[in-house]
Structure formats: structure tokens, C-alpha cells
């Protein structure tokens, strides 16, 4: 059965969607308001926070600064290529960034595949917990983020990969 819940976070409301089994929930989507291709709760989905208790605890610990790596069972559909890219995202350490080009090199992709790499990153259904926000432009620019570039900057600042702006 598909379950969902919405929680409040420093980034705004987060919609958690997962598949329930007898002893756990497998997270299939974590989305933010205004996100491109974000799912919306559907009839037949069970709206409940209970199966997401551990996910919520980990998200709260992350936002409080006490968690740097998530231990959440993920489930997401994607092509083999997307799965390879998403797996590589999970290996980008907290507090660091990488570039699209460096990620392409890591995956053994030719330069002409960087656009496909960017599309796979943009299709990541698990924002925040699968850290696509840690991929930036080669010039240090904050390239697209499905949750919005402002949120990307906030996440990277939270993680210490960017210095807070002085106003």
C-alpha cells in the first residue's frame, strides 16, 4: 500500500511517499512545494505519519545538524542509467560538492552525455536524502535543482559547503 505524509521543515513542507510492508516503509519520493514533477497525494493512498517515523526522525536530526548521512530504505523506478547516476549521488559526502563534469568522469561518461546526466539528476524523486543538491556547475554556479535554486543554496549552506552570505 502507498502511504504519504507531509512534514514541516526549514525548506517548507516536505511530502513523503512510500510503499508500506509489514515491518517498514520504503521511501519512493520526497518532494517540496513548487517542485517540478512532484507527486500529489492520490485517492487510495493512506495518509499517515506512522510508517515514516524513522524517516522523519532522520530528517529532523539532519536539519538540527546532528545527521550527515541518511539510512533510509529507498525504492524508486528509473532506467539503468538513472539508477547509476542516483547511486553516484548517494556517494557525494556531506559538506562537499561535485560538478556535473566530475560526476560524468566518475561514471565514465563522455562529455556529450553531460546533458543526459543532468536530466537524470533532475529526475531524482528523493530530493534531499539522495543529495542531488551537491552537484554544481564547473564555475561554482548553482545550476538547476528541482526544489529551486534558493533551496539548493540553503541546503549547501546548512551542510557547510557554502559560506553564509553576509548582508
N, CA and C atoms as a LAMMPS dump frame, in Angstrom:
ITEM: TIMESTEP
0
ITEM: NUMBER OF ATOMS
501
ITEM: BOX BOUNDS ff ff ff
-5.0000000000000000e+02 5.0000000000000000e+02
-5.0000000000000000e+02 5.0000000000000000e+02
-5.0000000000000000e+02 5.0000000000000000e+02
ITEM: ATOMS id mol type element x y z
1 1 1 N 0.837 -1.177 0
2 1 2 C 0 0 0
3 1 3 C 0.878 1.235 0
4 2 1 N 0.476 2.245 -0.727
5 2 2 C 1.195 3.514 -0.756
6 2 3 C 0.718 4.386 0.395
7 3 1 N 1.679 4.916 1.135
8 3 2 C 1.39 5.809 2.248
9 3 3 C 2.065 7.141 1.969
10 4 1 N 1.519 8.193 2.556
11 4 2 C 2.131 9.509 2.405
12 4 3 C 1.859 10.342 3.645
13 5 1 N 2.716 11.324 3.823
14 5 2 C 2.531 12.293 4.89
15 5 3 C 3.276 13.556 4.508
16 6 1 N 2.871 14.66 5.093
17 6 2 C 3.543 15.934 4.885
18 6 3 C 4.108 16.378 6.216
19 7 1 N 5.371 16.8 6.191
20 7 2 C 6.005 17.316 7.403
21 7 3 C 6.515 18.725 7.129
22 8 1 N 6.641 19.476 8.189
23 8 2 C 7.173 20.83 8.1
24 8 3 C 8.686 20.761 8.273
25 9 1 N 9.396 21.554 7.457
26 9 2 C 10.854 21.596 7.543
27 9 3 C 11.316 23.031 7.321
28 10 1 N 12.587 23.299 7.541
29 10 2 C 13.118 24.637 7.239
30 10 3 C 13.017 25.009 5.755
31 11 1 N 12.78 24.03 4.89
32 11 2 C 12.637 24.281 3.454
33 11 3 C 11.178 24.423 3.037
34 12 1 N 10.269 24.321 3.988
35 12 2 C 8.841 24.292 3.691
36 12 3 C 8.324 22.884 3.899
37 13 1 N 7.092 22.661 3.533
38 13 2 C 6.505 21.336 3.692
39 13 3 C 7.204 20.333 2.774
40 14 1 N 7.433 19.147 3.301
41 14 2 C 8.001 18.047 2.526
42 14 3 C 6.95 16.949 2.442
43 15 1 N 6.697 16.459 1.238
44 15 2 C 5.768 15.35 1.042
45 15 3 C 6.578 14.068 0.956
46 16 1 N 6.316 13.148 1.874
47 16 2 C 6.961 11.837 1.881
48 16 3 C 5.978 10.826 1.328
49 17 1 N 6.429 9.998 0.394
50 17 2 C 5.612 8.941 -0.184
51 17 3 C 6.399 7.658 -0.104
52 18 1 N 5.732 6.574 0.264
53 18 2 C 6.431 5.302 0.353
54 18 3 C 5.5 4.126 0.218
55 19 1 N 6.116 2.985 0.025
56 19 2 C 5.388 1.719 -0.048
57 19 3 C 5.543 1.001 1.284
58 20 1 N 4.4 0.692 1.884
59 20 2 C 4.403 0.012 3.182
60 20 3 C 4.53 -1.484 3.009
61 21 1 N 5.3 -2.093 3.895
62 21 2 C 5.315 -3.548 4.031
63 21 3 C 5.027 -3.832 5.501
64 22 1 N 5.046 -5.078 5.874
65 22 2 C 4.669 -5.444 7.235
66 22 3 C 5.538 -4.76 8.291
67 23 1 N 6.834 -4.562 8.013
68 23 2 C 7.727 -4.066 9.051
69 23 3 C 8.408 -2.736 8.75
70 24 1 N 8.129 -2.126 7.577
71 24 2 C 8.789 -0.868 7.265
72 24 3 C 8.106 -0.169 6.096
73 25 1 N 8.609 1.022 5.81
74 25 2 C 8.175 1.749 4.625
75 25 3 C 9.418 1.988 3.776
76 26 1 N 9.263 1.809 2.486
77 26 2 C 10.328 2.102 1.537
78 26 3 C 9.997 3.439 0.906
79 27 1 N 10.847 4.434 1.132
80 27 2 C 10.608 5.781 0.631
81 27 3 C 10.769 5.802 -0.881
82 28 1 N 9.743 6.257 -1.583
83 28 2 C 9.795 6.326 -3.046
84 28 3 C 9.837 7.761 -3.558
85 29 1 N 9.482 8.719 -2.705
86 29 2 C 9.514 10.113 -3.122
87 29 3 C 9.616 11.019 -1.906
88 30 1 N 10.431 12.044 -2.035
89 30 2 C 10.481 13.131 -1.076
90 30 3 C 10.481 14.392 -1.93
91 31 1 N 9.426 15.179 -1.82
92 31 2 C 9.29 16.346 -2.684
93 31 3 C 8.94 17.59 -1.88
94 32 1 N 9.108 18.732 -2.556
95 32 2 C 8.903 20.045 -1.951
96 32 3 C 7.871 20.82 -2.745
97 33 1 N 7.207 21.795 -2.115
98 33 2 C 6.243 22.615 -2.848
99 33 3 C 6.908 23.313 -4.036
100 34 1 N 6.217 23.35 -5.134
101 34 2 C 6.724 24.007 -6.32
102 34 3 C 7.72 23.197 -7.127
103 35 1 N 8.02 22.008 -6.66
104 35 2 C 8.991 21.157 -7.354
105 35 3 C 8.437 20.651 -8.677
106 36 1 N 9.276 20.664 -9.693
107 36 2 C 8.885 20.08 -10.977
108 36 3 C 8.609 18.588 -10.772
109 37 1 N 7.557 18.106 -11.377
110 37 2 C 7.199 16.678 -11.381
111 37 3 C 6.954 16.1 -9.995
112 38 1 N 6.601 16.94 -9.04
113 38 2 C 6.32 16.426 -7.69
114 38 3 C 4.994 15.681 -7.697
115 39 1 N 4.941 14.535 -7.024
116 39 2 C 3.662 13.829 -6.957
117 39 3 C 2.695 14.562 -6.028
118 40 1 N 1.448 14.319 -6.218
119 40 2 C 0.417 14.823 -5.318
120 40 3 C -0.299 13.609 -4.743
121 41 1 N -0.739 13.688 -3.486
122 41 2 C -1.468 12.545 -2.92
123 41 3 C -2.628 12.141 -3.819
124 42 1 N -2.804 10.852 -3.947
125 42 2 C -3.843 10.303 -4.828
126 42 3 C -4.889 9.56 -4.005
127 43 1 N -6.081 9.439 -4.572
128 43 2 C -7.095 8.621 -3.891
129 43 3 C -6.549 7.207 -3.706
130 44 1 N -6.771 6.651 -2.561
131 44 2 C -6.288 5.31 -2.272
132 44 3 C -4.97 5.294 -1.511
133 45 1 N -4.278 6.421 -1.49
134 45 2 C -3.066 6.498 -0.683
135 45 3 C -3.48 6.695 0.768
136 46 1 N -2.814 6.025 1.645
137 46 2 C -3.085 6.145 3.073
138 46 3 C -2.279 7.32 3.623
139 47 1 N -2.98 8.312 4.148
140 47 2 C -2.296 9.477 4.712
141 47 3 C -2.046 9.223 6.189
142 48 1 N -0.766 8.976 6.505
143 48 2 C -0.376 8.655 7.863
144 48 3 C 1.106 8.919 8.052
145 49 1 N 1.472 9.428 9.212
146 49 2 C 2.886 9.678 9.515
147 49 3 C 3.545 8.459 10.145
148 50 1 N 2.743 7.554 10.704
149 50 2 C 3.273 6.442 11.489
150 50 3 C 4.372 5.635 10.788
151 51 1 N 4.183 5.163 9.557
152 51 2 C 5.248 4.348 8.96
153 51 3 C 6.513 5.144 8.622
154 52 1 N 6.406 6.469 8.636
155 52 2 C 7.544 7.33 8.3
156 52 3 C 8.286 7.814 9.541
157 53 1 N 7.99 7.272 10.708
158 53 2 C 8.567 7.781 11.957
159 53 3 C 10.091 7.844 11.905
160 54 1 N 10.757 6.814 11.397
161 54 2 C 12.219 6.825 11.353
162 54 3 C 12.726 7.82 10.311
163 55 1 N 12.061 7.923 9.183
164 55 2 C 12.445 8.893 8.148
165 55 3 C 12.33 10.301 8.724
166 56 1 N 11.228 10.574 9.395
167 56 2 C 11.01 11.89 9.995
168 56 3 C 12.077 12.178 11.045
169 57 1 N 12.377 11.194 11.876
170 57 2 C 13.422 11.365 12.898
171 57 3 C 14.754 11.717 12.248
172 58 1 N 15.102 11.033 11.148
173 58 2 C 16.366 11.31 10.47
174 58 3 C 16.364 12.7 9.825
175 59 1 N 15.253 13.086 9.219
176 59 2 C 15.171 14.425 8.628
177 59 3 C 15.307 15.509 9.699
178 60 1 N 14.646 15.322 10.828
179 60 2 C 14.751 16.287 11.923
180 60 3 C 16.185 16.375 12.429
181 61 1 N 16.857 15.229 12.558
182 61 2 C 18.254 15.213 13.004
183 61 3 C 19.154 15.906 11.981
184 62 1 N 18.891 15.705 10.697
185 62 2 C 19.661 16.371 9.649
186 62 3 C 19.515 17.891 9.772
187 63 1 N 18.279 18.369 9.86
188 63 2 C 18.057 19.806 9.935
189 63 3 C 18.584 20.402 11.239
190 64 1 N 18.682 19.594 12.295
191 64 2 C 19.24 20.061 13.568
192 64 3 C 20.77 20.033 13.559
193 65 1 N 21.358 19.5 12.503
194 65 2 C 22.812 19.444 12.392
195 65 3 C 23.439 18.207 12.989
196 66 1 N 22.631 17.221 13.371
197 66 2 C 23.161 16.029 14.022
198 66 3 C 23.263 14.799 13.129
199 67 1 N 22.912 14.908 11.859
200 67 2 C 22.954 13.75 10.96
201 67 3 C 23.553 14.188 9.632
202 68 1 N 24.534 13.427 9.167
203 68 2 C 25.195 13.778 7.912
204 68 3 C 24.987 12.737 6.819
205 69 1 N 24.416 11.606 7.164
206 69 2 C 24.156 10.551 6.174
207 69 3 C 22.864 9.838 6.558
208 70 1 N 21.969 9.715 5.595
209 70 2 C 20.691 9.063 5.844
210 70 3 C 20.826 7.549 5.725
211 71 1 N 20.057 6.857 6.537
212 71 2 C 19.961 5.404 6.473
213 71 3 C 18.482 5.067 6.302
214 72 1 N 18.021 5.257 5.081
215 72 2 C 16.604 5.115 4.759
216 72 3 C 16.478 4.139 3.604
217 73 1 N 15.598 3.151 3.71
218 73 2 C 15.382 2.276 2.545
219 73 3 C 14.682 3.051 1.427
220 74 1 N 15.335 3.101 0.264
221 74 2 C 14.804 3.801 -0.898
222 74 3 C 14.213 2.798 -1.86
223 75 1 N 13.235 3.237 -2.557
224 75 2 C 12.707 2.49 -3.688
225 75 3 C 12.297 3.498 -4.731
226 76 1 N 12.818 3.367 -5.917
227 76 2 C 12.42 4.299 -6.967
228 76 3 C 12.617 3.645 -8.314
229 77 1 N 11.682 3.932 -9.171
230 77 2 C 11.767 3.421 -10.529
231 77 3 C 12.67 4.338 -11.332
232 78 1 N 13.409 3.743 -12.195
233 78 2 C 14.264 4.524 -13.077
234 78 3 C 15.002 3.586 -14.006
235 79 1 N 15.432 4.121 -15.116
236 79 2 C 16.206 3.332 -16.067
237 79 3 C 17.528 2.914 -15.414
238 80 1 N 18.215 1.997 -16.035
239 80 2 C 19.529 1.596 -15.522
240 80 3 C 20.46 2.799 -15.438
241 81 1 N 20.401 3.666 -16.453
242 81 2 C 21.24 4.858 -16.456
243 81 3 C 20.914 5.746 -15.261
244 82 1 N 19.638 6.015 -15.043
245 82 2 C 19.247 6.843 -13.896
246 82 3 C 19.682 6.206 -12.585
247 83 1 N 19.513 4.911 -12.464
248 83 2 C 19.91 4.231 -11.228
249 83 3 C 21.41 4.381 -10.973
250 84 1 N 22.215 4.304 -12.039
251 84 2 C 23.671 4.506 -11.904
252 84 3 C 23.972 5.914 -11.415
253 85 1 N 23.328 6.893 -12.021
254 85 2 C 23.548 8.287 -11.628
255 85 3 C 23.097 8.495 -10.19
256 86 1 N 21.912 8.015 -9.847
257 86 2 C 21.389 8.207 -8.491
258 86 3 C 22.277 7.535 -7.452
259 87 1 N 22.807 6.377 -7.781
260 87 2 C 23.721 5.693 -6.866
261 87 3 C 24.969 6.544 -6.627
262 88 1 N 25.48 7.161 -7.691
263 88 2 C 26.652 8.03 -7.551
264 88 3 C 26.336 9.238 -6.679
265 89 1 N 25.122 9.778 -6.775
266 89 2 C 24.729 10.907 -5.936
267 89 3 C 24.824 10.55 -4.459
268 90 1 N 24.438 9.341 -4.137
269 90 2 C 24.431 8.903 -2.741
270 90 3 C 25.831 8.838 -2.144
271 91 1 N 26.849 8.836 -2.99
272 91 2 C 28.229 8.744 -2.515
273 91 3 C 28.904 10.104 -2.346
274 92 1 N 28.217 11.181 -2.699
275 92 2 C 28.808 12.514 -2.532
276 92 3 C 28.743 12.856 -1.046
277 93 1 N 29.901 13.056 -0.406
278 93 2 C 29.901 13.275 1.042
279 93 3 C 29.208 14.566 1.466
280 94 1 N 28.633 14.509 2.633
281 94 2 C 28.038 15.666 3.294
282 94 3 C 29.079 16.78 3.366
283 95 1 N 28.644 18.002 3.138
284 95 2 C 29.535 19.148 3.279
285 95 3 C 30.452 19.373 2.09
286 96 1 N 30.239 18.615 1.01
287 96 2 C 31.063 18.781 -0.185
288 96 3 C 30.155 18.962 -1.394
289 97 1 N 30.772 19.35 -2.482
290 97 2 C 30.059 19.43 -3.752
291 97 3 C 30.914 18.741 -4.809
292 98 1 N 30.29 18.448 -5.914
293 98 2 C 30.994 17.963 -7.087
294 98 3 C 30.366 18.658 -8.289
295 99 1 N 30.992 18.517 -9.427
296 99 2 C 30.463 19.147 -10.633
297 99 3 C 29.844 18.089 -11.537
298 100 1 N 29.054 18.564 -12.468
299 100 2 C 28.46 17.653 -13.445
300 100 3 C 29.562 16.933 -14.217
301 101 1 N 30.623 17.667 -14.594
302 101 2 C 31.727 17.068 -15.33
303 101 3 C 32.466 16.025 -14.524
304 102 1 N 32.719 16.314 -13.251
305 102 2 C 33.41 15.351 -12.389
306 102 3 C 32.555 14.103 -12.196
307 103 1 N 31.267 14.288 -12.047
308 103 2 C 30.373 13.138 -11.894
309 103 3 C 30.343 12.311 -13.18
310 104 1 N 30.345 12.984 -14.329
311 104 2 C 30.39 12.282 -15.615
312 104 3 C 31.683 11.467 -15.719
313 105 1 N 32.801 12.075 -15.331
314 105 2 C 34.082 11.354 -15.356
315 105 3 C 34.049 10.138 -14.444
316 106 1 N 33.507 10.324 -13.238
317 106 2 C 33.404 9.221 -12.27
318 106 3 C 32.617 8.056 -12.848
319 107 1 N 31.569 8.37 -13.609
320 107 2 C 30.709 7.336 -14.196
321 107 3 C 31.22 6.853 -15.554
322 108 1 N 32.325 7.421 -16.021
323 108 2 C 32.871 7.025 -17.31
324 108 3 C 32.046 7.484 -18.493
325 109 1 N 31.371 8.617 -18.335
326 109 2 C 30.511 9.136 -19.398
327 109 3 C 31.278 10.146 -20.247
328 110 1 N 31.104 10.09 -21.549
329 110 2 C 31.725 11.111 -22.399
330 110 3 C 31.038 12.46 -22.193
331 111 1 N 31.73 13.524 -22.531
332 111 2 C 31.213 14.886 -22.332
333 111 3 C 29.858 15.103 -22.996
334 112 1 N 29.62 14.452 -24.124
335 112 2 C 28.336 14.649 -24.811
336 112 3 C 27.165 14.032 -24.037
337 113 1 N 27.443 13.305 -22.969
338 113 2 C 26.376 12.719 -22.145
339 113 3 C 26.065 13.543 -20.899
340 114 1 N 26.734 14.687 -20.732
341 114 2 C 26.501 15.51 -19.536
342 114 3 C 25.062 16.005 -19.479
343 115 1 N 24.479 16.318 -20.631
344 115 2 C 23.077 16.755 -20.62
345 115 3 C 22.175 15.624 -20.122
346 116 1 N 22.434 14.39 -20.546
347 116 2 C 21.659 13.239 -20.067
348 116 3 C 21.89 13.027 -18.572
349 117 1 N 23.117 13.258 -18.127
350 117 2 C 23.436 13.166 -16.704
351 117 3 C 22.602 14.176 -15.925
352 118 1 N 22.567 15.425 -16.418
353 118 2 C 21.774 16.462 -15.758
354 118 3 C 20.297 16.113 -15.713
355 119 1 N 19.794 15.516 -16.794
356 119 2 C 18.383 15.117 -16.825
357 119 3 C 18.114 14.017 -15.796
358 120 1 N 19.046 13.081 -15.653
359 120 2 C 18.883 12.002 -14.657
360 120 3 C 18.908 12.574 -13.244
361 121 1 N 19.805 13.526 -13.01
362 121 2 C 19.867 14.164 -11.694
363 121 3 C 18.554 14.905 -11.432
364 122 1 N 18.055 15.606 -12.431
365 122 2 C 16.803 16.35 -12.297
366 122 3 C 15.585 15.471 -12.082
367 123 1 N 15.696 14.195 -12.465
368 123 2 C 14.583 13.259 -12.302
369 123 3 C 14.625 12.534 -10.954
370 124 1 N 15.589 12.866 -10.118
371 124 2 C 15.722 12.238 -8.803
372 124 3 C 14.445 12.463 -7.988
373 125 1 N 13.738 11.386 -7.62
374 125 2 C 12.496 11.561 -6.859
375 125 3 C 12.707 11.719 -5.352
376 126 1 N 13.949 11.649 -4.912
377 126 2 C 14.229 11.67 -3.481
378 126 3 C 15.108 12.861 -3.109
379 127 1 N 14.563 14.053 -3.329
380 127 2 C 15.327 15.257 -3.012
381 127 3 C 15.784 15.216 -1.564
382 128 1 N 16.896 15.834 -1.338
383 128 2 C 17.489 15.964 -0.021
384 128 3 C 18.145 14.675 0.456
385 129 1 N 17.417 13.562 0.535
386 129 2 C 18.006 12.336 1.065
387 129 3 C 18.903 11.637 0.043
388 130 1 N 18.663 11.847 -1.223
389 130 2 C 19.606 11.444 -2.273
390 130 3 C 20.146 12.777 -2.783
391 131 1 N 21.348 13.165 -2.345
392 131 2 C 21.792 14.563 -2.386
393 131 3 C 22.171 15.127 -3.751
394 132 1 N 21.191 15.286 -4.612
395 132 2 C 21.434 15.908 -5.915
396 132 3 C 21.78 17.383 -5.764
397 133 1 N 21.454 17.985 -4.616
398 133 2 C 21.785 19.393 -4.391
399 133 3 C 23.293 19.615 -4.298
400 134 1 N 24.073 18.565 -4.148
401 134 2 C 25.527 18.696 -4.021
402 134 3 C 26.248 18.764 -5.367
403 135 1 N 25.492 18.73 -6.464
404 135 2 C 26.087 18.826 -7.795
405 135 3 C 25.903 20.258 -8.299
406 136 1 N 27.033 20.89 -8.635
407 136 2 C 27.017 22.293 -9.053
408 136 3 C 27.727 22.442 -10.393
409 137 1 N 27.631 23.625 -10.972
410 137 2 C 28.314 23.91 -12.227
411 137 3 C 29.821 23.98 -12.028
412 138 1 N 30.586 23.743 -13.079
413 138 2 C 32.045 23.773 -13.017
414 138 3 C 32.566 25.14 -12.565
415 139 1 N 31.807 26.184 -12.827
416 139 2 C 32.211 27.534 -12.434
417 139 3 C 31.714 27.897 -11.028
418 140 1 N 31.168 26.912 -10.316
419 140 2 C 30.656 27.145 -8.968
420 140 3 C 29.229 27.632 -8.931
421 141 1 N 28.601 27.751 -10.097
422 141 2 C 27.233 28.249 -10.139
423 141 3 C 26.243 27.198 -9.656
424 142 1 N 25.149 27.691 -9.138
425 142 2 C 24.087 26.824 -8.633
426 142 3 C 23.14 26.516 -9.779
427 143 1 N 23.446 25.475 -10.495
428 143 2 C 22.608 25.064 -11.623
429 143 3 C 21.337 24.456 -11.076
430 144 1 N 20.382 24.2 -11.934
431 144 2 C 19.046 23.752 -11.572
432 144 3 C 18.954 22.767 -10.42
433 145 1 N 17.901 22.909 -9.689
434 145 2 C 17.546 21.997 -8.606
435 145 3 C 16.032 21.926 -8.624
436 146 1 N 15.492 20.722 -8.663
437 146 2 C 14.045 20.558 -8.784
438 146 3 C 13.287 21.27 -7.668
439 147 1 N 13.901 21.4 -6.501
440 147 2 C 13.269 22.098 -5.389
441 147 3 C 13.493 23.601 -5.417
442 148 1 N 14.244 24.086 -6.413
443 148 2 C 14.533 25.507 -6.539
444 148 3 C 15.957 25.827 -6.112
445 149 1 N 16.593 26.709 -6.849
446 149 2 C 17.989 27.055 -6.584
447 149 3 C 18.149 27.662 -5.19
448 150 1 N 17.172 28.457 -4.738
449 150 2 C 17.263 29.041 -3.393
450 150 3 C 17.371 27.944 -2.332
451 151 1 N 16.597 26.883 -2.473
452 151 2 C 16.671 25.776 -1.51
453 151 3 C 18.009 25.047 -1.623
454 152 1 N 18.525 24.917 -2.834
455 152 2 C 19.834 24.284 -3.035
456 152 3 C 20.901 25.058 -2.256
457 153 1 N 20.878 26.37 -2.386
458 153 2 C 21.834 27.217 -1.667
459 153 3 C 21.661 27.043 -0.16
460 154 1 N 20.418 27.015 0.31
461 154 2 C 20.16 26.831 1.752
462 154 3 C 20.69 25.492 2.243
463 155 1 N 20.506 24.415 1.45
464 155 2 C 20.998 23.096 1.848
465 155 3 C 22.521 23.072 1.895
466 156 1 N 23.162 23.616 0.87
467 156 2 C 24.627 23.615 0.837
468 156 3 C 25.214 24.496 1.936
469 157 1 N 24.534 25.571 2.275
470 157 2 C 24.972 26.412 3.387
471 157 3 C 24.799 25.656 4.701
472 158 1 N 23.667 24.991 4.871
473 158 2 C 23.409 24.186 6.068
474 158 3 C 24.496 23.135 6.255
475 159 1 N 24.926 22.514 5.164
476 159 2 C 25.929 21.451 5.223
477 159 3 C 27.357 21.986 5.322
478 160 1 N 27.529 23.295 5.186
479 160 2 C 28.868 23.878 5.293
480 160 3 C 29.647 23.874 3.979
481 161 1 N 29.018 23.493 2.885
482 161 2 C 29.694 23.507 1.593
483 161 3 C 29.746 24.911 1.012
484 162 1 N 28.862 25.79 1.466
485 162 2 C 28.863 27.205 1.083
486 162 3 C 28.909 28.035 2.36
487 163 1 N 29.542 29.179 2.267
488 163 2 C 29.564 30.093 3.406
489 163 3 C 28.271 30.902 3.394
490 164 1 N 27.738 31.201 4.566
491 164 2 C 26.534 32.046 4.611
492 164 3 C 26.846 33.407 3.999
493 165 1 N 25.858 33.954 3.31
494 165 2 C 26.015 35.265 2.7
495 165 3 C 26.021 36.336 3.772
496 166 1 N 26.921 37.291 3.645
497 166 2 C 26.97 38.416 4.571
498 166 3 C 26.122 39.532 3.989
499 167 1 N 25.21 39.997 4.783
500 167 2 C 24.313 41.054 4.301
501 167 3 C 24.57 42.318 5.063
